[in-house]
């Protein structure tokens, strides 16, 4: 009986993970040139960067985040991180990493990034920034050469005192 319950739980977890992974791999993640907005809140004590990103989008309706793409909307609907009986935290991260990589691969031009104090293990630093550097169609982050931005991102923990931080305050 215990084995049957565990098998049912495993099948339930596998089903949600496979469904979410399919969404991350196939649903639309495109944004127009110069319209992608990113934020980083992983391991941070506040959601300040996310709030700034959403406020920026309110005043720039042509911009969008992953949450505004069909892929992001569907993944948000699944609420993966709130369903521990159906999907592990590692699987939920895996799904979002897949979607983030695809989002960056489809992006072009300038990326607007609210990433003050981005942690080295954050999705931005671990997944998105390397993908940005690998995408030749992305030229700048916050209107700064993407390589210069990356150098600052990996040598500083805060962008608050840099000239390009103030340009994108909401």
Protein Blocks (a to p, Z undefined) as FASTA:
>chain_A
ZZmmmmmmmmmmmmmmmmmmmmmmmmccbdcehiaccddfehiabfklmmmmmmmmmmmm
mbccfklpmklmmmmmnommlmmklocfklmmmmmmmmmmmmmmmgghjadddfehiafk
bmklmmmmmmmmmmmkbmbgghiafklmmmmmmmpcbfklpmklmmmpZZ
